[in-house]
Amino acid sequence: MTSAPPSTETVLHATRQWLERAVIGLNLCPFAKSVHVKRQIRYAVSGATDAEGVMADLEAELKLLAEADPAEIDTTLLILPHALADFLDYNDTLYFAERLLKSLRLAGTLQIASFHPHYQFEGNGPDDIENYTNRAPYPILHLLREASIARAVAAFPDAADIYERNEQTMRRLGLAGWQALMRD
C-alpha cells in the first residue's frame, strides 16, 4: 500500500521548518536569515513526477527569478516532492540542470545549489553526519543570484570557512540531535 503524496501545505511546512531550524537555526548558511526575514524567498512546489517535468519547472523558475526584482524575489527553492527521490537520479539531473542554466545564458547570473533527503558528499558514507548539511525534507534545487552571493560573501568575514564550520556543527549535534531538531 502506497501512501498519499504530501499536500502542498505539508511540503511547504516541512521545508520552512527545515529552513528555520536547520539552515538558519544552526547557521548553516549565514546568508539565509536576511532573505527569510525580508520574505524574499520564493517557495515553488513542483508537481513534476519525472526528470523531464523537473527540467520544465526548473526552466520556468530560472526565467522567473532572472526577470524578478531582487527586492521581491532574491532566491527560489524549487521543491520536488514527487520526483527524484533516488539521490543518484537526482545527482544525475544536476548535470542537466547546469546545462539548462548555460543554455539560457544565465550562468554567471544565477547558480543552482542542491539539497536532498539522502544527500551524500563524495567520499562520505551514507550515514555520515556531515551529509546532513545538505539534507532537506524533499529534493530541492536552490536557485541563487550570483550578485547576492557576492554581496553576502563580501559582508561575511571568513566565508570560505563556512563548509568546515558546518561540518563541526553537525558533528557536535550528532544524528540524535538532528532528529530532535527536525521533530514537529
C-alpha positions in Angstrom: 0.0 0.0 0.0 1.5 3.4 -1.0 0.8 6.5 1.0 -0.9 9.5 -0.5 1.5 12.1 -1.9 2.1 15.0 0.5 -0.1 18.1 0.1 1.4 21.4 -0.9 0.8 22.7 2.6 2.7 19.7 4.1 5.6 20.2 1.7 5.8 24.0 2.5 5.6 23.4 6.3 8.4 20.8 6.2 10.6 23.0 4.0 10.1 26.1 6.1 10.7 24.1 9.3 13.9 22.8 7.8 15.0 26.3 6.7 14.2 27.9 10.0 15.5 25.2 12.4 18.5 23.8 10.4 19.7 26.3 7.8 19.0 29.4 9.9 18.8 27.9 13.3 22.2 26.1 13.1 23.6 29.0 10.9 24.5 26.5 8.2 24.0 29.4 5.7 24.7 32.8 7.3 23.1 34.5 4.3 19.7 32.8 4.6 18.3 34.7 7.6 18.2 38.0 5.8 16.2 36.9 2.8 13.9 34.8 5.0 13.2 37.8 7.3 12.6 40.1 4.3 10.3 37.4 2.7 12.4 37.3 -0.5 12.4 33.6 -0.8 10.1 32.1 -3.4 8.9 28.6 -2.5 7.9 26.8 -5.7 6.4 23.4 -5.2 6.7 21.3 -8.4 4.1 18.8 -9.4 6.7 17.1 -11.7 6.9 13.3 -11.3 9.9 12.8 -13.6 13.1 14.4 -14.7 11.5 15.9 -17.8 8.9 17.7 -15.7 11.5 18.8 -13.3 13.5 20.4 -16.1 10.4 22.2 -17.5 9.7 23.6 -14.0 13.3 24.5 -13.5 13.4 26.4 -16.8 10.3 28.4 -15.8 11.7 29.2 -12.3 15.1 30.2 -13.7 13.5 32.6 -16.1 11.1 33.9 -13.4 14.0 34.6 -11.0 16.1 36.2 -13.7 13.3 38.6 -14.5 12.1 39.3 -11.0 13.1 42.3 -8.9 15.6 41.1 -6.4 13.9 43.2 -3.7 10.8 41.0 -4.2 12.4 37.6 -5.0 16.1 37.2 -4.3 16.2 33.4 -4.3 14.0 30.4 -5.1 13.6 27.0 -3.6 12.2 24.7 -6.3 10.9 21.8 -4.2 10.4 18.4 -5.8 8.2 16.3 -3.6 7.1 13.9 -6.3 10.3 13.4 -8.3 13.9 12.3 -8.0 13.5 10.5 -4.6 16.6 8.5 -5.5 19.7 10.5 -4.8 21.7 9.1 -7.7 18.9 10.1 -10.1 18.7 13.5 -8.5 22.5 13.9 -8.8 22.4 12.9 -12.5 19.7 15.5 -13.1 22.0 18.2 -11.7 24.2 17.8 -14.7 21.2 18.6 -17.0 20.2 21.5 -14.7 23.6 23.1 -15.1 23.4 22.6 -18.9 20.0 24.3 -18.9 21.4 27.2 -16.9 24.1 27.6 -19.5 21.7 27.2 -22.5 19.5 30.0 -21.0 22.6 32.2 -20.8 22.1 32.5 -17.0 25.4 31.0 -15.9 27.2 33.8 -14.1 23.9 35.4 -13.2 22.2 32.5 -11.4 23.5 29.3 -9.8 21.9 26.2 -8.5 22.6 24.6 -5.1 21.4 21.2 -4.3 19.6 19.6 -1.3 18.1 16.1 -1.0 16.8 13.9 1.8 19.6 11.4 1.1 22.4 13.9 0.1 25.8 12.3 0.3 29.1 14.1 -0.4 31.6 12.3 -2.5 33.9 10.3 -0.2 31.4 10.2 2.7 29.5 7.2 3.8 25.7 7.4 3.5 25.2 7.8 7.3 28.0 10.3 7.9 26.5 13.3 9.8 28.4 15.8 7.6 25.9 14.9 4.8 23.1 16.5 6.8 24.3 20.0 6.0 22.7 19.4 2.6 19.8 17.2 3.6 16.3 18.6 3.2 12.9 17.0 3.7 12.4 16.9 -0.1 14.7 17.2 -3.2 15.3 20.9 -3.7 17.0 22.9 -6.4 18.0 26.2 -4.7 18.3 29.0 -7.3 20.5 31.8 -6.2 21.6 35.1 -7.7 25.4 35.4 -8.2 25.2 39.1 -7.3 23.5 38.4 -4.0 26.1 35.7 -3.2 29.0 38.1 -4.0 27.5 40.8 -1.7 26.9 38.3 1.1 30.4 36.8 0.9 31.9 40.3 0.9 29.9 41.2 4.1 30.7 37.9 5.8 34.3 37.5 7.1 35.7 34.0 6.7 33.0 32.9 4.2 35.5 30.3 2.9 35.3 28.6 6.4 31.5 28.0 6.3 31.9 24.4 5.0 34.3 23.4 7.8 32.3 25.2 10.4 29.1 23.4 9.2 30.8 20.0 9.5 31.9 20.8 13.0 28.4 21.9 13.9 26.9 18.7 12.6 29.5 16.5 14.5 28.6 18.3 17.7 24.9 18.0 17.1 25.1 14.3 16.0 22.3 12.2 14.5 20.1 12.2 17.6 20.4 16.0 17.9 19.5 16.4 14.2 16.4 14.1 14.6 15.3 16.0 17.7 15.8 19.4 15.9 13.6 18.3 13.0 10.8 16.7 15.0 7.5 18.5 14.8 
